[in-house]
Amino acid sequence: MALQKVLITVKTYPTLSSKYDELVCTAGFREDGTWIRIYPVPFRKKSYNEQYKKYDWIEADLVKNETDFRPESYRPRSHDSEIKIVGHIDTAYNWEERKKTCLGKINYNLSELIAEAKDKNLCTSLATFKPSEIVDFKAKKVEREWDKDKLAKLNQLNLFETNAKGKFKVVQKLPYKFKYIFKDNQGTDSSMMIEDWEIGQLYWNCLARHEGNEQLALGDVRKKYVDDFAKTKDLHFFLGTTHSYHFVSPNPFIIIGTFHPKKEIQTKLF
């Protein structure tokens, strides 16, 4: 099968898998503007040259993930399949090139989008969504450590012994869950968890800067996602459904990334 070229726009915070240990779900756009999900990817075990960033163009040998009914879901042909970085789109001219790929189809009505997800002929599971208003942003305490039984099982299987530099250290678990409360174009209130890797890394960076003071760190995360993204940027969400809850949850979507160029002050004349 020919290699597929994908613009990576989504990287979720790592989770633990009993089969592959630590995994990251990534997603992005093909050259024709259609969405594709790539899962599973043992991202932090990839070589440095394969550890792609957001808005990198990659080439990979991908096949349909037959264990996932969602049409956008693909996986690397094998667990150690090479992923090649072949380009990058920067933020020049207020994200102009990124907009061309990422904003081809924008959803404004959440109820219509959920209906598309529930329609078994469409089964939409990835989308770009534009909220009409950000109402609030919240952080909720959750368990601070990974499940001890799962970690013990993975250690027994030696799944953490595969890093070329020595024993693989699993990523630190986030002690908070973050979510946006927002309105769609019908004025309907909704809340969604944010599972983007960037918000997790932002929290850890803020925590280090404030020497372990969690409340100050949370305050800085809020400033970024409310005072910056929501108030000064043209904020869009990249949404994705969770496999387990796609057909059973009233709203199966979570926020798996944000798209936030500056607001355009003046439209172009030509």
Rosetta blueprint (number, residue, H / E / L):
1 M L
2 A L
3 L L
4 Q E
5 K E
6 V E
7 L E
8 I E
9 T E
10 V E
11 K E
12 T E
13 Y L
14 P L
15 T E
16 L E
17 S E
18 S L
19 K L
20 Y L
21 D E
22 E E
23 L E
24 V E
25 C E
26 T E
27 A E
28 G E
29 F E
30 R E
31 E L
32 D L
33 G L
34 T L
35 W E
36 I E
37 R E
38 I E
39 Y E
40 P E
41 V E
42 P L
43 F H
44 R H
45 K H
46 K L
47 S L
48 Y H
49 N H
50 E H
51 Q L
52 Y L
53 K L
54 K L
55 Y L
56 D E
57 W E
58 I E
59 E E
60 A E
61 D L
62 L E
63 V E
64 K E
65 N L
66 E L
67 T L
68 D L
69 F L
70 R L
71 P L
72 E L
73 S E
74 Y E
75 R E
76 P E
77 R L
78 S L
79 H L
80 D L
81 S L
82 E L
83 I E
84 K E
85 I E
86 V E
87 G E
88 H E
89 I L
90 D L
91 T L
92 A H
93 Y H
94 N H
95 W H
96 E H
97 E H
98 R H
99 K H
100 K H
101 T H
102 C H
103 L L
104 G L
105 K L
106 I L
107 N E
108 Y L
109 N L
110 L H
111 S H
112 E H
113 L H
114 I H
115 A H
116 E H
117 A H
118 K H
119 D L
120 K L
121 N L
122 L L
123 C L
124 T L
125 S L
126 L E
127 A E
128 T E
129 F E
130 K L
131 P L
132 S L
133 E E
134 I E
135 V E
136 D E
137 F E
138 K E
139 A E
140 K E
141 K E
142 V L
143 E L
144 R L
145 E L
146 W L
147 D L
148 K H
149 D H
150 K H
151 L H
152 A H
153 K H
154 L H
155 N H
156 Q H
157 L L
158 N L
159 L L
160 F L
161 E L
162 T L
163 N E
164 A L
165 K L
166 G E
167 K L
168 F L
169 K L
170 V L
171 V L
172 Q L
173 K L
174 L L
175 P L
176 Y E
177 K E
178 F E
179 K E
180 Y E
181 I E
182 F E
183 K E
184 D L
185 N L
186 Q L
187 G L
188 T L
189 D E
190 S E
191 S E
192 M E
193 M E
194 I E
195 E L
196 D E
197 W H
198 E H
199 I H
200 G H
201 Q H
202 L H
203 Y H
204 W H
205 N H
206 C H
207 L H
208 A H
209 R H
210 H L
211 E L
212 G L
213 N L
214 E H
215 Q H
216 L H
217 A H
218 L H
219 G H
220 D H
221 V H
222 R H
223 K H
224 K H
225 Y H
226 V H
227 D H
228 D H
229 F H
230 A H
231 K H
232 T H
233 K E
234 D L
235 L L
236 H E
237 F E
238 F E
239 L E
240 G E
241 T E
242 T L
243 H L
244 S L
245 Y L
246 H L
247 F L
248 V L
249 S L
250 P L
251 N L
252 P L
253 F E
254 I E
255 I E
256 I E
257 G E
258 T E
259 F E
260 H L
261 P L
262 K E
263 K L
264 E L
265 I L
266 Q L
267 T L
268 K L
269 L L
270 F L
